Structure formats: C-alpha cells, structure tokens
Amino acid sequence: MGTNTNRQPSSSIPEGEIGTELELDVTNVAHGGIFVARHEGRVVFVSDTLPGERVRARLTDANKKSFWRAETVEVLQAAPERQPHIWAAAAIDRDPADRAGGAEFGHIELGHQRELKRQVLADALHRMAGIDTDVVVEAVPVAADASPGDAMDGTGWRTRVRLHVTESGIVGPYAARSHRVIPVDDLPLAVHALEMAAPLDRLFAGAASVDVIAPSTGDVQILVAEQDDKGRRRRTAPKPITELVGDREFRLDAAGFWQVHARAAETLFAAVQDAIDPDLFDPKAANLDLYGGVGLLAAAVGARFGSGVRITSVESDAQATGFASENLAEWVGASAHTDRVDRFLAGLTRDATAADRQRQQAATVVLDPPRAGAGADVVDKLALLAPAQVVYVACDPVALARDVALFAGHGYRLSSLRAFDLFPNTHHVEAVALLTK
C-alpha cells in the first residue's frame, strides 16, 4: 500500500509529539469518517483506514489527555473490505497533506461503507437515546445518465461541487481536515455533465470559490463568488434554475440549498410521505415544515394528502422563502414564512388562542434542520406546541440521536426510522425518523 520514504522512525521522536508515527490496530468506526485504535490504553482517532487493519499512522494532534488524532501513512495489514481508492487524488499513496477531501470512505467497498454508517447511526441512538435499532442503510439509485460502474462503486451522483481557490487562482477541493487547496484533474463523485464542465484547469485569481451546479433541467451552471474587502465570500447574483422531482418542478436559486445527490430530492420526498402516520394526520391542523428551504418537503405533504392541506413552511433565507411561495402555489392552504425557526415557534406559543392550540396539537411537523440538528431550544419550543407527530429528516446521526433523546424528555418516542446512503464514498448518511407520543 502507501509508503513514505522520508519518514523519521518513531524511535527517534518523543512519543506524543505531532509527527510521531505509530503502528496501530484499528478496531471500530467513529462518527465523522474516522476510525478508532488504541495506543497504550489511549484512544487514537485515525483517518484513511477501517476496522480490522494494522496501519502506520502519523500523529496530528497529541495535546489531549483522553485521545490523540492521526493520519494513516501506510497500510501494514489490509482489511478484506479495502479497495483501491475511487479517487486517485485521495489515495493512500499520497502524503496525507496532499489528499483531496470529500471522499473519506472511497477506499472501502461500497456495501461495507453502508454497514459502517449503520453502525455509527445505531451506536449514536444506543448511547445518546437508549434506543436499540436494526435499521439498515438503503442504497439509492445513481443519476439517470450514470454508468453501471457508477452504481457499483458509488460514483457519478453529485450535482453540486464547490471548488476553493488559492491566491494564485488555482481551484480544487480542500485537503481533508484543512483549508489547503488540492489541484485535481477529475471529480469522480460528480455526475458526468458536471465533471466535464468543471473548470479544473482554469485560473480564478481573486475569487473566493467556484460552484459548479448540474440541475436536473438545463445547462451546468458555473458560479464564481468574489471576495469582499475582508476576504470573505460574497453571495453570487441570483440565477434561477428548475429542479424536477418526478413530474413536479421546483424553482430555486442556483446557489441556494438543494439536495446534492441526483436522486436525493425524490428519495426524501417519498420517504417523508411514507413516514407520516395517516391516522395522526389532520389536513386542517397547523401543520409545519421547519427549515423548509424552497418547499420540497411541504410539497411532499401536500402531494400525499391533497390540495386542502394547511401547512406553513418556515425558512430564515428570504430568497428561498420567495421560491417556496411559488413552488407551493397550487395548495391553497400552504404558505411560506421567512423567520428563524426558534423565533417563529416562540411566537406561535405566545400568540396562540385556544383554537390555535387545538390545531397545533393536531399538527404534523416536518423538521429538516441543518447538520447541527434542531437542538434543545427548538425541541423545547416545538414540544410546547405538542404536535401529534414529528417527521425528522437528519443528515447527522449524532445530532439526530441527541434530538431524539430531547424529544423523549417531552414524551415522544421513535416510531419508525429509515436511513439512506445519499453520500456514497463519504461518511455521511441521511435518516428519516417519525416521532410520536
């Protein structure tokens, strides 16, 4: 496997200093795309390996008493699930500082990636919420124009890629766990149209980033974000695009949030519909779509239960809310509201009449927070409304488990759970949970 001819033997470096190289036996997976080994009783979190391997790893953080961090520089004994990395720019034969980030599971056979993700999700729920689950991580079909090889190795699915820019204008992804730009000549996770259009060989001096977007309709978009006078990324000018979910159109800004996997939007659209308990659903209740974006999941509710559904989509980004109003226009009971979710929920509680409280208690709430999760404040405020059911869409298993535990403190239990591999060759996993009283 990988070698490092310039390495300094560990015997000449004081143990516990950054740069020390250790031989480690890797035992299990941890959250965040890293793996667990132990050295003389101390936990060492190691990247670019997998359980069952013996590796030589270089310490990158040895300042904490309870654990260290390290990067694999050589595989001494490979696990049977190891494969050649799907992206040469991230392979083990490169020095860790020169490995492209964004495909941290690309050296692991695809089916075993899903098993590792299942373990992380199940472990988080067990540790943080006291729940034991036999959930599986479901495969998701690749893009319509993908090759059979893409389906076999988890490539060809990404419809949005952000390229970062050096001071001299060179573009590329960041190296793993750093802000160092790595020039690359391919983007194997991207759908083919995006990979072909990506300006990997062009210079963008003065730019902060270059976004490449391949919508499901129309041409690939290249959005160059300039820096402001403090070196921060300026928002690009609005550029409306159309995404298709089945035969339904959604309008949004090309730079706005949309699911990254080519089939993710339709997968979550259907999964949210399936998760809702119809016996608990009231179309006239004060139904909510929180962190609603451009209205994708509110539309899923409306498409299942009909044009008379009353639902309010809440999103802090005014531009997204404007598109949500357009995308939900066919449902007379649907509306889009621009506000922070915590502030909106506080207002509902403060201003509710007795009739409002009845509608809130009959409500179905779709909750799709950012990666950090909803958190205690939002969970507490939502629980005060006492909705009949909460459909929680999560992109982080630890945040989900924490919030499930918080909901349990208000009398809600996990009624169903599905997980989807919407980010092959990365550690990320998406889950859809139903919480009921």
C-alpha positions as CSV (number, residue, x, y, z in Angstrom):
1,M,0.0,0.0,0.0
2,G,1.3,3.6,0.7
3,T,4.8,4.3,1.7
4,N,6.7,7.4,2.9
5,T,10.4,7.1,2.1
6,N,11.1,10.4,4.0
7,R,9.6,9.3,7.3
8,Q,11.5,9.6,10.5
9,P,11.4,6.4,12.6
10,S,9.2,6.7,15.6
11,S,12.0,5.6,17.9
12,S,13.8,8.9,17.3
13,I,10.8,11.1,18.0
14,P,9.4,11.6,21.6
15,E,6.1,9.8,21.8
16,G,3.1,12.0,21.9
17,E,4.6,14.8,19.7
18,I,2.9,15.8,16.4
19,G,4.6,13.9,13.7
20,T,5.3,10.8,15.7
21,E,4.5,7.6,13.7
22,L,2.8,4.7,15.5
23,E,1.8,1.2,14.4
24,L,-1.9,0.8,15.3
25,D,-4.6,-1.9,15.2
26,V,-7.9,-0.3,14.1
27,T,-10.9,-1.8,15.9
28,N,-14.0,0.1,15.0
29,V,-15.6,3.1,13.3
30,A,-16.4,6.5,14.9
31,H,-18.6,9.4,13.8
32,G,-17.1,11.8,11.3
33,G,-15.3,9.5,8.9
34,I,-12.6,8.4,11.3
35,F,-11.7,5.1,13.0
36,V,-10.7,4.0,16.4
37,A,-7.4,2.4,17.6
38,R,-5.7,2.4,21.0
39,H,-2.1,3.0,21.9
40,E,-1.1,2.0,25.5
41,G,-4.7,2.5,26.6
42,R,-5.2,5.9,24.9
43,V,-7.8,6.2,22.1
44,V,-6.3,7.3,18.8
45,F,-8.7,8.5,16.1
46,V,-7.3,7.6,12.7
47,S,-8.3,8.6,9.2
48,D,-8.0,6.6,5.9
49,T,-8.3,3.2,7.4
50,L,-11.1,0.8,8.5
51,P,-11.7,-1.8,11.2
52,G,-9.5,-4.9,11.1
53,E,-6.4,-3.1,9.7
54,R,-3.0,-2.6,11.1
55,V,-1.5,0.7,9.9
56,R,1.3,3.1,10.4
57,A,-0.2,6.4,11.3
58,R,1.3,9.9,11.9
59,L,0.1,11.9,14.9
60,T,-1.6,15.2,14.0
61,D,-3.0,16.1,17.5
62,A,-1.4,14.8,20.7
63,N,-2.4,17.6,23.1
64,K,-5.5,15.9,24.7
65,K,-5.2,13.5,27.6
66,S,-8.1,11.3,26.6
67,F,-7.4,10.9,22.9
68,W,-5.0,11.6,20.0
69,R,-5.6,12.0,16.3
70,A,-3.5,10.5,13.5
71,E,-3.5,10.0,9.7
72,T,-2.7,6.7,8.1
73,V,0.5,6.8,6.0
74,E,0.9,3.1,5.3
75,V,-1.3,0.0,5.5
76,L,0.6,-2.8,7.1
77,Q,-2.2,-5.3,7.1
78,A,-5.3,-4.5,4.9
79,A,-8.9,-5.4,5.8
80,P,-10.7,-7.6,3.2
81,E,-13.1,-4.7,2.5
82,R,-10.3,-2.3,1.4
83,Q,-10.3,-1.4,-2.3
84,P,-8.2,0.9,-4.5
85,H,-9.5,4.4,-3.7
86,I,-12.1,5.6,-6.2
87,W,-10.3,8.9,-6.5
88,A,-6.6,8.9,-7.1
89,A,-6.3,12.4,-5.7
90,A,-7.3,11.0,-2.3
91,A,-5.4,7.7,-2.3
92,I,-3.2,6.3,0.4
93,D,0.0,6.6,-1.7
94,R,-0.2,10.4,-1.4
95,D,1.0,12.2,1.7
96,P,-2.0,13.0,3.9
97,A,-1.5,16.7,3.4
98,D,-1.9,16.2,-0.4
99,R,-5.0,14.0,-0.3
100,A,-8.2,15.6,-1.6
101,G,-11.0,15.7,0.9
102,G,-14.6,14.8,0.3
103,A,-14.3,11.1,-0.3
104,E,-13.1,9.8,3.0
105,F,-14.7,6.3,2.6
106,G,-13.6,5.9,-1.0
107,H,-11.1,3.2,-0.1
108,I,-13.9,0.9,1.3
109,E,-16.1,-1.5,-0.6
110,L,-19.5,0.2,-1.1
111,G,-21.6,-2.3,0.8
112,H,-19.3,-2.2,3.8
113,Q,-19.4,1.6,3.8
114,R,-23.2,1.2,4.4
115,E,-22.6,-1.2,7.2
116,L,-20.2,1.2,8.9
117,K,-22.7,4.0,8.5
118,R,-25.3,1.7,10.0
119,Q,-23.0,1.1,13.0
120,V,-22.5,4.8,13.6
121,L,-26.2,5.5,13.5
122,A,-27.1,2.6,15.7
123,D,-24.4,3.4,18.2
124,A,-25.4,7.0,18.4
125,L,-29.0,6.1,19.1
126,H,-28.0,3.5,21.7
127,R,-25.5,5.7,23.6
128,M,-27.5,9.0,23.5
129,A,-31.1,8.0,23.3
130,G,-31.1,4.5,24.8
131,I,-32.6,3.0,21.7
132,D,-31.5,-0.2,20.0
133,T,-32.4,-0.4,16.3
134,D,-31.8,-2.8,13.5
135,V,-32.1,0.0,10.9
136,V,-30.3,-0.7,7.6
137,V,-28.7,2.0,5.3
138,E,-30.6,1.8,2.0
139,A,-28.8,2.2,-1.3
140,V,-30.2,5.0,-3.6
141,P,-30.1,4.7,-7.4
142,V,-27.5,6.8,-9.1
143,A,-28.2,9.5,-11.7
144,A,-30.2,8.6,-14.8
145,D,-27.3,9.1,-17.1
146,A,-24.8,7.2,-14.9
147,S,-22.9,4.1,-16.0
148,P,-23.2,0.6,-14.4
149,G,-19.8,1.2,-12.9
150,D,-21.1,4.2,-11.0
151,A,-23.7,2.1,-9.3
152,M,-21.1,-0.5,-8.4
153,D,-18.6,2.0,-6.9
154,G,-20.8,4.8,-5.7
155,T,-19.5,7.5,-8.1
156,G,-21.4,9.7,-10.6
157,W,-24.0,11.1,-8.2
158,R,-23.0,14.6,-7.0
159,T,-24.8,17.5,-8.7
160,R,-23.2,20.3,-6.8
161,V,-19.4,20.9,-6.1
162,R,-17.7,23.8,-4.6
163,L,-14.1,24.4,-5.7
164,H,-11.9,26.5,-3.5
165,V,-9.3,29.0,-4.8
166,T,-5.7,29.7,-4.0
167,E,-4.3,33.2,-4.0
168,S,-2.8,32.5,-7.5
169,G,-6.3,31.4,-8.8
170,I,-5.8,27.6,-8.8
171,V,-9.0,25.7,-8.0
172,G,-9.7,22.4,-6.3
173,P,-11.2,20.8,-3.2
174,Y,-9.7,21.3,0.2
175,A,-7.4,18.6,1.6
176,A,-9.1,16.5,4.2
177,R,-9.4,18.4,7.5
178,S,-7.7,21.5,6.2
179,H,-8.2,24.6,4.1
180,R,-5.3,23.7,1.7
181,V,-6.5,23.6,-1.9
182,I,-5.6,20.5,-3.8
183,P,-5.5,20.7,-7.6
184,V,-7.2,17.8,-9.2
185,D,-7.9,16.6,-12.8
186,D,-11.1,14.7,-12.1
187,L,-14.2,14.7,-9.9
188,P,-15.4,11.1,-9.8
189,L,-18.3,11.7,-7.4
190,A,-19.9,14.2,-9.7
191,V,-22.5,13.5,-12.3
192,H,-20.8,13.3,-15.7
193,A,-22.1,16.6,-17.0
194,L,-20.7,18.4,-14.0
195,E,-17.3,16.7,-14.2
196,M,-17.0,17.5,-17.9
197,A,-17.9,21.2,-17.3
198,A,-15.8,21.8,-14.2
199,P,-13.1,24.4,-14.9
200,L,-10.4,22.4,-13.1
201,D,-7.6,23.8,-15.5
202,R,-8.6,27.5,-15.3
203,L,-7.3,30.2,-13.0
204,F,-9.7,32.3,-11.0
205,A,-7.5,34.9,-9.4
206,G,-9.3,37.0,-6.8
207,A,-12.2,34.6,-6.5
208,A,-13.3,33.1,-3.2
209,S,-14.9,30.0,-4.6
210,V,-16.3,28.4,-7.8
211,D,-19.5,26.5,-7.6
212,V,-20.4,24.0,-10.3
213,I,-24.1,23.0,-10.4
214,A,-25.8,20.4,-12.7
215,P,-29.5,20.9,-12.3
216,S,-31.9,18.2,-13.5
217,T,-33.0,20.6,-16.2
218,G,-30.9,23.0,-18.3
219,D,-27.2,23.5,-18.6
220,V,-24.5,23.2,-16.0
221,Q,-24.0,26.5,-14.1
222,I,-20.6,27.9,-13.0
223,L,-20.9,30.5,-10.3
224,V,-17.8,32.5,-9.3
225,A,-18.0,34.1,-5.9
226,E,-15.7,37.1,-5.4
227,Q,-14.2,38.1,-2.1
228,D,-15.2,41.2,-0.2
229,D,-12.7,43.6,1.3
230,K,-12.3,41.3,4.3
231,G,-11.6,38.3,2.2
232,R,-15.0,36.7,2.8
233,R,-17.1,35.1,0.1
234,R,-19.6,37.4,-1.5
235,R,-23.0,35.9,-2.4
236,T,-23.4,35.5,-6.1
237,A,-26.1,37.2,-8.1
238,P,-29.4,35.2,-8.1
239,K,-29.7,32.8,-11.0
240,P,-33.0,30.8,-11.0
241,I,-32.9,27.2,-12.1
242,T,-35.5,24.4,-12.2
243,E,-35.2,21.0,-10.5
244,L,-37.6,18.2,-11.2
245,V,-38.9,15.7,-8.6
246,G,-40.9,13.2,-10.6
247,D,-43.1,15.4,-12.7
248,R,-43.1,18.3,-10.2
249,E,-41.0,21.4,-10.8
250,F,-39.2,23.4,-8.1
251,R,-37.7,26.8,-8.8
252,L,-34.7,27.9,-6.8
253,D,-31.5,30.0,-7.0
254,A,-28.6,28.0,-8.4
255,A,-26.5,28.9,-5.4
256,G,-29.3,28.1,-3.0
257,F,-29.7,24.9,-1.0
258,W,-30.8,21.7,-2.8
259,Q,-30.0,18.1,-2.1
260,V,-26.6,17.1,-3.6
261,H,-27.3,13.6,-4.8
262,A,-29.1,13.4,-8.1
263,R,-31.8,11.2,-6.6
264,A,-31.9,12.6,-3.1
265,A,-34.8,15.0,-3.5
266,E,-37.1,12.3,-4.9
267,T,-35.9,9.8,-2.3
268,L,-36.7,12.2,0.7
269,F,-39.9,13.4,-0.9
270,A,-41.2,9.8,-0.9
271,A,-39.6,8.9,2.4
272,V,-41.4,11.8,4.2
273,Q,-44.7,10.9,2.6
274,D,-44.2,7.3,3.8
275,A,-43.1,8.2,7.3
276,I,-46.3,10.2,8.1
277,D,-48.8,8.2,10.1
278,P,-52.1,8.9,8.2
279,D,-54.2,8.1,11.3
280,L,-52.5,11.1,13.0
281,F,-52.6,13.4,10.1
282,D,-55.2,16.3,10.1
283,P,-55.2,18.4,6.9
284,K,-56.8,21.3,8.7
285,A,-54.3,21.3,11.6
286,A,-51.4,23.8,12.0
287,N,-49.0,21.6,10.1
288,L,-45.4,22.9,9.8
289,D,-42.4,22.4,7.5
290,L,-39.5,23.8,9.6
291,Y,-36.2,24.7,7.9
292,G,-38.3,24.4,4.8
293,G,-36.0,25.7,2.1
294,V,-37.8,26.1,-1.2
295,G,-40.7,23.9,-0.1
296,L,-39.7,20.4,-1.2
297,L,-41.0,18.6,1.9
298,A,-44.0,20.8,2.3
299,A,-44.9,19.8,-1.2
300,A,-44.4,16.2,-0.3
301,V,-47.1,16.5,2.4
302,G,-49.4,18.3,0.0
303,A,-48.9,15.8,-2.8
304,R,-49.9,13.0,-0.5
305,F,-52.8,14.5,1.4
306,G,-54.3,16.8,-1.2
307,S,-54.8,20.4,-2.1
308,G,-56.7,21.3,1.0
309,V,-53.7,20.6,3.3
310,R,-52.9,23.5,5.6
311,I,-49.1,23.8,6.0
312,T,-46.7,26.6,6.8
313,S,-43.1,26.3,5.6
314,V,-40.6,28.3,7.7
315,E,-37.2,29.3,6.5
316,S,-34.8,32.0,7.5
317,D,-33.5,32.7,4.0
318,A,-35.9,35.2,2.4
319,Q,-34.8,34.3,-1.1
320,A,-35.6,30.6,-0.5
321,T,-38.9,31.6,1.1
322,G,-39.8,33.5,-2.1
323,F,-39.2,30.4,-4.2
324,A,-41.1,28.3,-1.7
325,S,-44.2,30.5,-2.1
326,E,-44.0,29.9,-5.9
327,N,-43.4,26.2,-5.5
328,L,-46.3,25.7,-3.1
329,A,-48.8,27.9,-5.0
330,E,-51.1,25.1,-6.1
331,W,-52.0,24.3,-2.4
332,V,-54.4,27.0,-1.2
333,G,-53.6,26.2,2.4
334,A,-49.9,26.4,2.0
335,S,-47.8,29.4,2.9
336,A,-44.1,30.2,3.3
337,H,-42.8,32.3,6.1
338,T,-39.4,34.0,6.5
339,D,-38.1,33.7,10.0
340,R,-35.7,31.8,12.3
341,V,-37.4,28.6,13.4
342,D,-36.8,29.3,17.1
343,R,-38.3,32.7,16.9
344,F,-41.3,31.5,14.8
345,L,-42.1,28.8,17.3
346,A,-41.8,31.2,20.3
347,G,-44.3,33.4,18.5
348,L,-46.8,30.6,18.0
349,T,-46.7,29.7,21.7
350,R,-47.0,33.3,22.8
351,D,-49.9,34.3,20.5
352,A,-51.9,31.1,20.4
353,T,-55.6,31.1,21.2
354,A,-57.4,28.1,22.5
355,A,-58.4,27.2,18.9
356,D,-54.8,27.7,17.8
357,R,-53.6,25.3,20.5
358,Q,-56.0,22.6,19.3
359,R,-54.8,22.9,15.7
360,Q,-51.2,22.8,17.0
361,Q,-51.8,19.7,18.9
362,A,-53.3,18.0,15.9
363,A,-50.4,19.0,13.7
364,T,-47.8,17.1,11.7
365,V,-44.4,18.8,11.8
366,V,-41.7,18.1,9.2
367,L,-38.3,19.0,10.8
368,D,-35.3,19.2,8.5
369,P,-32.6,21.1,10.4
370,P,-29.0,21.8,9.3
371,R,-26.2,19.4,10.2
372,A,-26.0,20.6,13.8
373,G,-29.6,19.4,14.4
374,A,-32.5,21.2,15.9
375,G,-31.0,21.4,19.4
376,A,-32.6,21.8,22.8
377,D,-34.1,25.3,22.3
378,V,-36.0,24.3,19.2
379,V,-37.0,20.9,20.5
380,D,-38.3,22.5,23.8
381,K,-40.3,25.2,21.9
382,L,-41.7,22.7,19.5
383,A,-42.7,20.3,22.3
384,L,-44.7,23.2,23.9
385,L,-46.9,23.0,20.8
386,A,-47.4,19.3,21.4
387,P,-47.9,18.2,17.8
388,A,-49.3,14.8,17.1
389,Q,-46.2,13.7,15.1
390,V,-42.8,14.9,14.0
391,V,-41.1,13.7,10.9
392,Y,-37.4,14.4,11.4
393,V,-35.1,14.5,8.4
394,A,-31.5,14.3,9.6
395,C,-28.1,14.4,7.9
396,D,-26.1,13.8,11.0
397,P,-26.6,10.7,13.1
398,V,-25.2,12.1,16.4
399,A,-27.4,15.2,16.1
400,L,-30.4,13.1,15.4
401,A,-29.7,10.8,18.4
402,R,-29.3,13.8,20.7
403,D,-32.5,15.4,19.5
404,V,-34.4,12.1,19.7
405,A,-33.3,11.9,23.4
406,L,-34.5,15.5,23.9
407,F,-37.9,14.7,22.3
408,A,-38.1,11.6,24.6
409,G,-38.0,14.0,27.6
410,H,-41.2,15.5,26.3
411,G,-43.0,12.2,25.8
412,Y,-42.2,11.4,22.2
413,R,-40.9,8.0,21.1
414,L,-39.1,6.9,17.9
415,S,-41.9,5.1,15.9
416,S,-40.0,4.5,12.7
417,L,-36.6,5.1,11.2
418,R,-35.1,4.7,7.7
419,A,-31.6,5.6,6.6
420,F,-30.3,6.3,3.1
421,D,-26.9,6.3,1.5
422,L,-27.2,9.7,-0.2
423,F,-23.5,10.4,0.0
424,P,-21.6,7.3,-1.2
425,N,-17.8,7.2,-0.6
426,T,-18.2,9.7,2.3
427,H,-19.1,9.1,6.0
428,H,-22.4,11.0,5.7
429,V,-25.8,9.3,6.0
430,E,-29.3,10.7,5.8
431,A,-32.2,9.4,8.0
432,V,-35.9,10.0,8.3
433,A,-37.4,9.4,11.7
434,L,-41.0,9.5,12.9
435,L,-41.6,10.7,16.5
436,T,-45.0,10.2,18.1
437,K,-46.5,10.4,21.6
